[in-house]
Amino acid sequence: MSKVVFITGGSSGIGKAVGVFLKNKGFTVYGTSRNPERFPDAEINLIALDVRDKGSIAKAIEEVVNQEGKIDVLINNAGVGITGPLEEIPAEEIKNNFETNLFGPIEVMKAVLPYMRDKKSGLIINVTSIAGYMGLPFRGVYSASKGALELVTEAMRMEVKPFGVQITNVAPGDFSTNIAAGRYHAPLVKGSAYEVTYGSTLEMMNEHVDAGSNPMEMAEAIYTIIQNPNPKIHYKVGAFMQKFSIVLKRILPDKVYEKLLMNHYKL
């Protein structure tokens, strides 16, 4: 029997690329979308799921288990971007970001773990971000939510190992996807103390996404991880300098690293 893969956020971007790639490799793939009816020509099975809704999560997991009898691999890919000066981002938008990027993936893991425990096997791959390794200006909320998921993964990995379940993180850099269209942008406010610096940084961020790597790189990386019987705790996928920035943060004095970031963002 082929392995059953469950991917949150499988209708576009990285999730779609991973789902189609794995299907072509012979896996049984289920992707999710809040509105699957909007994708009648989807290349993989799409079922309804909103990671912010525990009832929706339980229903989606149950649907796949009833159909296939198991879930071998969970890929927690659903996520949302957010930009803006922390001072100007509404509290409800910060909460929504954490609901989607942190609490949602935790609830999906909690829903799938009993089935994996029952089979004494399973793999959970949490898609985080290289931005989660550092506090980036005007992306502080996003960095925090993805960084928190990295740490949650480290902890849960040790908790579930005795049950035969593996958990790992994959942190992508900038990929050419539609994430910029779907993320929350704090509006550029005329006369704001951040008008100039936030405006120029926002332009730069959008350019990085447009010039980002092909999502197929993530698909190949995740396929390799699934094939590995003993995956590492952390994986990084992206341009060399993006991955190297994590190494620099580890070895440079804090203020030197901060200066590098500020120079990069022209602050």
Secondary structure, DSSP 8 states (H G I E B T S, - for coil): ---EEEESS-SSHHHHHHHHHHHHTT-EEEEEES-GGG-TT-SSEEEE--TT-HHHHHHHHHHHHHHHS---EEEE-----EES-GGGS-HHHHHHHHIIIIIHHHHHHHHHHHHHHHHT-EEEEEE--GGGGS--TT-HHHHHHHHHHHHHHHHHHHHHGGGTEEEEEEEE--BSSSHHHHSEE----TT-TTHHHHHHHHHHHHHHHHT-B-THHHHHHHHHHHH-SS--SEEEES-HHHHHHHHHHHHS-HHHHHHHHHHHTT-
